[in-house]
Each structure stands twice: as structure tokens, then as C-alpha cells.
Amino acid sequence: MKKKLVGMTVLMASSAAIHAQSTVTLYGVVDDGITFTNNQGGHQDYQASNGALGSSKWGFFVNEDLGGGYSAVARLENGFDVNTGKFNNGGREFGRQAYVGLGSPFGSVLLGRQYDLVLDSLLPLSGAFKFAGILGTHAADVDNMWGDYSLSNSIKYLSPVYGGFKVSALFSLGGVAGDFANGRKESLSVTYGYNALSASAVFSRVRNPGTSIYDATANPAAGTTFVNPITNPTFSGYTSAQTLQVAGAGVNYKIGAAQLGFIYTNTRFEDVVRTSSTPFSGTATFNNFEALGAYNITPAWLMGVSYDYTKAETAKYSQVNFGTEYSLSKRTLFYAITAWEHATGTDSTGKQAVAALSFLTPSSTANQIAVRVGVRHTF
């Protein structure tokens, strides 16, 4: 009897020790505000603005220590609209991220729906991430640096940091029977960080972006009706491309309380198919240049400004972004953002280019100004 009691005690102690090595973290962000726009479809507008500084979301992160430097990890992350309660990300319950994987001394391998490496490597260096939010993305977020479109069926490798360098790679299976290339995605990035310097370079390639990331119901075919999922005319005329390719690099440098940065991205819509809603055919290129500066007036008060210049295939877009945020605590802050965009040339649909700040209804003219004020809480 004593042996049984001792055995049960040892078993319970072992079970408790194993349980103590596993953690489940609930986290999230609630972000909301008010936006004034001088021109949306020809009219001034005031609107409630979910996720102005960063998307509202919640999720679970699971980490189980397996011993010897190994761990099992999993993440489920949902994006939602705080003003309506609806799911974002195409109505998916966990549309932002949903993956499981294994961590080791040699790096981590993650399987599921995940962010593109363009976001992982370049967004932290951008003005949009630091102070300007969604309004401060490059023209219509054509390079997906804000991460509007996550990558399904993906396998991601994240290396350990060696001498300040980290290498990441992603491969996504298309999931189309008999057509291995359809919807396939590849991405590779290298990041470096040491003291005041941070730098990244990335390359990403997506086959059939219309269906594989933009959520079109069917692949486009020449001369047919294509139900275009993208409404922003900056690049909506190119979404019938057979391939989307993004390459970019960025650098940040801190000087005391100040930060300076520069980002370049090249976005190519290759082999665009002419359809009822996409009148262009061939290859269309966007070159984007961003310069930014930010300064902490106090540890709690940050101000920043950035300038974006985008040269599209037949249009040009200039944008100035200003943002300031004040932290009331480690979890809660107030912010104000202003963005102005000016467009010239002919847009992707073959019409006179108009200003169309990300996720706003396009202006009826070449200019658009938006001002947002809001509050953000993290938990």
C-alpha cells in the first residue's frame, strides 16, 4: 500500500512538473477611433475607424517546453472589427494566423496560415508601424507590407540569431490537385540588428494572387468576366496577374531619442490577364521609396513623419504621413494621424489617377487628406 502511495505521489509530481512547463497566453489589441476625410467619392466624410493604428485582434499562443532546447508551439489569431463585431480577413475565424510548429536550438518550423515575410521583415522598420498606422502604408499597400493578406498552407522556417543575423524562409503549397504551381508561394528574408542599427531584405513570390491571397472566387481567364475582389484603383486593374512578386529592403538607425529610416520595395504584377474588370495585360511594376523620422519627446510621447513616393506603371503617388502617440500606461495610448496623398497619371484601370489612401473610398480628385484620432489598448 505504501509503495502504491509513493508511486502515485511521484506520478502526480511528475504530471505537475510537465504541466508547469506548458503555457497558454491570451493576448489581444482593441483599437478604435474617428476619421475625417476631405474627399471620399466626392464628399467629406466622418467615420468610426477600427484598427487605425493597428488592427484589432485577439489570439492564443501555446508553448510547451519539451526539454533539451525543444518546444512545441501553436498560435490562433483572429482579426475583428470593434465597431461591428464582425470577423476581418475574409470572414475567417482565425484569418490572421493559425499555425502549429516545433522550436529547437536550430530554429523554428511552423505550419499553417501565417504572415508573409514582407511583413515580418519590413513592417517593423516602417512609419506605418511606428506612428502612422494603416493610413501610412505604401500606396494602397500594394506590397502587402501591412500584411492584409496572410498566406495559407504555408511552411515557415525561422533561424536562430547568429551574430545579429536571422534568416527566414516560407513555402506555401498551392492546394490545387494536379497543378502544383497554382497558388504556390515562396518567400525569403534576412534581417540584422546590432545596437542602434536594424536592417532587412526580403523577396516574396505568389502564384495566382487573385484567388490565393485576394480571395477571388475563380482564377481569371482572358476575355471573361472576372469578379475583382480589390476595389482600390491603384492596383485593382492588375489583380488578374499570374504572379505577384515583391522585393524590398529597409534600414533604421537610432540616435538617442531619434529614429531615422529608409525602405524600398519593388512590386511586380506579372502576366496580367485582360478581363472585364482588368483592362491591362502584360507586366506592371510599382517602385516605392519611403523615408521616415521619429522622435521620443518624452518616454511616453512619440512623434514621427514619413514621406512615400510610388512610381507605378503609368501613375505616380506622393504621400506625407504624420503621427503622434501618447502612452497613458504600458497597455493604453492615445494617437493622432494625418495623411495626404497626391496622384498623377493613369491608374491601373486606365482612368485618370486619383488619390486613394489605404482602406478608404478613393477621392474623386488627385488629392486626399485624412485625419484620425483614436485609442489603443493591448492585453
N, C-alpha and C positions, 0 to 999 in steps of 0.2 A: 504493500500500500504506500509505504514511504517512497519507494522507487517511482511509483506512478505519479505521486505528487511532485517529486523533484523533476520528473520528465515533463509534466505539464507546465511547471513553473519555467523551465528552460525554454520550452516551446513558445509560451506566451511572451517571454522576454525577447526571444528572437524575432517573433512577429512584430512586437512593438518597435524594435530597432529597425526592422525593414520598413515599417510604416513611417517611421520618423525620417527616413531617407527620401521619401517621396513628397513633393509639394505641388499643390494646385493653387494658382494665383488667379483671382478675378480682377480684371482691370478695365478701364474704360475712359472715355472722354465725352463730355457733353458740351457742345459749342453752339451758341446761337447769337443772333444779332439782328440789326436793321440795316438795310442797304438802300441808298438813294442812287438812282441812275438818271443822268440827264436825258438819255435817249435810248429807249428800247422799242424798236419798231415804230419810231417817230414820236414817242411820247415819254414824258418824265414818269418815273416810277419809284414807289416806296414798297419794299417787301421785306418780310421776315427771311432771314438768311441762315439756314442751318450750315454748320461746318465752315464758317467763313475763314477762320484762321487755320483750322484743321478739321477733318471730318469727324462727326460724332460716331462713336463706335464703342463696343464692349466685347470682351473676349475672355477665354480661359487659356492659361499657359500651364502645362503639366511638365514637371521634370522629376524623373526618378533616377536616383544615384544607383548605378549597377556595380560600382566598385572598380578599382583599377583605372580610374580616369574616364570610365564609360558611363553614359547616361542615356535613358530613353526620354524623348521629348515629344510633345504634341501641342498644337495650338488650334483653337477655333475662334475666329474673329468676325463679328457681324458689324456691318455699317448700317446706320439708320438715319432717318430724318426726324429730328427732335420736334419739329413743328407739326408733323402729321403722324408720326409713329410708324411710318412705312419703312420697309427694307430698301436700302440703296443697292448698288451693284447688281442691277438687273433683276431685282426681287429675290436674290439668293439669300438664304438664311445666314450662311457664313460665306458671303461673297468676297470679302476682303482676303482672308486667309483661312485655310483649313488643311493642316498637314500633320504628319507624324514622322519621326525620324530617330536617328541614333547619333549621339555625340561621342567623340573619342579624342585621345591625345593627337590624332592625325587630322582632326577636323570633324565637321558635321555633315550628314547626308539627310535631306528632308524630302518627303514625298507628299504631293497633294497640290492644292491650289495656293499659289504663292505670288508675291510681288516680283515684278521684273527687276533685274539687276540695275536697270537705268535708275529706278527709284532708289534702290539700296545704296548706290554709289554716288549719285549726283545730287539728289534732293537735299541731303544734309548740308551741302555747300551753297545752296541757293538762297536768294532773298525771299522766295515764297515760303521756305521752311522757317527762316529766321524771324521774319516780321511781316511779310506781305500776304501770306495765305494764298487761298485759291485764286484771288484776283491777280496775284503776281506771277502766275505761271507763264511760261513762254507762249507765244501766240496760239490760242485755243488748246494749249497743252498738247500740241501736235507730236511732241517727242515722248509723251506719256511719262514725263519725269515726276508728275504729281501722283502717278500710279492710279489713274482712273480705271485701268483695265488690268486686272490680275491675270495670271497665266494658269490655266487648269492643266491637270495631268502632268505636272512638272516634277522633275528631279533636280534638286539644288544641292551643290556642294559648297561649303564654306570652310576655308582653310584656317588653321591657327595663325596668329600673327607672328611673323618672323622678321626681326629687325625693323619693325614698323610696317612691313608689307603684309597684305592679306589678299588672297586670290579667291575668287568665287566663280562658279560655273553653273549654268542651268540648261537643262534639256527637257523639252516637253513633247510627249507623244501626241500625235495628231488625233488618234482615236477613230480614224476613218478606215473601215475594213477595205482591204485591197488597194489602199492609196496611202502609203506610209508617210509621204511628204505633205499631204493635205493637213493643214493646221499645225504643222511642226514648228517648234520654237527653239532657238539657241541663243544663249547669252553668256558673255564672259566679261569679268571686270577685275581690275587691280586697284587697290586703294593703299595709301601710305599716310601715316601720321607720325609726327615726331615733334614734340614741344609745340611751337606755335604754328607749324606747317601741317596742312591737310591737303591731300591731292587724290584724284581718282580718274580712271579712264575706263570706258565701257563700250562694248559692242553687242548689239541685240538684233536678232533677225526673226521675223514672224511670217510664216506662210499663211495665205488666205486670211488676212486680218479681218475682213468683213464678217465672217462667221466665227473665227476662232477667238477674237477679242472684242469686237464691236457688237456682237450678238445679233447680226443679221440672220434671218430665218433660212436663207439659202445663198449659196455661192453665186456671184454674178456671172452672167453669160452675155457675150456680145449681142447687142441689138434687142435685148429682152428687158422686161420690167424688173428693176431691182429696188426692193423696199429698203431705202437707205436708213440705217439706224442713227447716223450722225446728221445733225442739223446746222452746225456751225459752218458757214460757207468758206471759212479759212481753208479747210481741207476736206469738206464733205464731198467734193467732186472727185476725190481720189480714193475713196474707201473701197472701190471695186478693184483695187490693186491686187495682184497675185502675191506680192511680197512687200512687207513693211520692214525697213532697215533703219536702225538708229545707232549712231556712233557719237561719242562725246567725251569730253574731258573737262575737269574743273580743278581749281585750286583756291584755298583760303589761307590767309595769314593773319595772325593776331598780333597786335601791337598794343600792349597794355589793355585798356578797356575797349579798344577799337578792333574791328574786323574788316578786312578787305578781301574781295574775291572776284573771280572771273570764271565763266563757264561758256563752253562752246558745244553745240550739238549740231549734227547733220542728220536730217531725216529724209529718207527716200521712199517714195511710193513707186514701186517697180511694176512694169507691165500692167498699167491701169487699163481695165476693160471699159469700152464705151457702152453705157447702158442708158436707160430712160432718165435716170437721175444723176448720172456721172458722164458729162459730155466730153471729158478729156480722155485721151488714150496715149500710152507711152509711159515715160518715167517723169515724175515730178519731185523736185528737191526743195527742202527748206534748210537754210543755214541760219542758225540762231546764235547771237552773241549777247551775253549778259555780264554787266559789271555791277558790283554792289559794294556798299559800305554800311557798317552798323557800329553803334557806339552805346555802351552802357553808361548813361549819365550817373546813375547810382546802381548798386547791385540789383535793385528791383525795377529800374526803369530803363528800357531799351528803345532806341530809335534807329531807323535804317532807311536807306534809299537805294533803289536799283534802277538800271536802265537796260531795256531789252530791245535789240534790233533784229528783226527777222526778215530775211530775203527769201521770198517764196519763188515759185516758178515764174509767175507773171505779176506778182504783187510784192509790196514792202509794208512792213508793220513796225512802227516805233511805239514803245511803251515806257512810261515812267511810273514807278511804284514807290509809295511812301507808307511806312508803317511804324506804329509805336505801341508798346505794350507795358503795362504796369502790373507787377505781381503783388497781390494782396497777401499771398501766402505761397507755400510751395506747390499748392494744388489749384489755386484760383487766380485768374488775372483778367484785367480789362484790356481791350485793344481798340485801335482805330486804324483804318487802312484807306488809302486813296490810290486809285489807279486811273491813268489816262492813256488811251491808245489812239493812234492816228494811222490810217491806212491809205495806200495809193496803189494804182494799177488795176489789174483784173483778177478777181478771185478764182477759186477752183471750179466754180460753176459757170465761168465765162461771163460774169456780170461785173459791173463796177465794184471794186473792193470797198467794203465798209468796215468800220471798227466793230469788233465782236469779242469783247473780253470774255475769258473763260467762264462758261456756265451762266452767262446772261443772254437774254434775247439780243441779237445783233442790232446795232444802231441803224438808222436809215441814212446816215451820213458817214463821212470819213472819220469822224471823231466820236469818242465815247468816254465819259467820265463816270466813275462810280466811287462812292464813299460808304464805308461800312464801319459801324461801331458794334461791339459785342462783348460777351463774357465767355470765358472758357474755364471749365472745371475738369480736373483729372482725378481718377480714383484707382 
